[in-house]
């Protein structure tokens, strides 16, 4: 019974990671792409936790997630005029 629950949780994380990856590539707006990438990274960290690799999950969240958010933040700041024109 426990193996079935672990398999379901793994498939949930896997589908979230794949969906986040596709969302990152196919999103038309930078903010939507960033959110999809965050979901993908969190899903990968969840898979690491399922494999009892908590350190790798912490590194995944702290290093990759923080650095990607910082890079995308600079991208948003540099393209702010184009994003604001989309909303008007």
Secondary structure, 3 states (H helix, E strand, C coil): CHHHHHHHHHHHHHHHHHHHHHHHHHCCCHHHHHHHHHHHHHHHHHHHHHCCCHHHHHHHHHHHHHHHHHHHHHHHHHCHHHHHHHHC
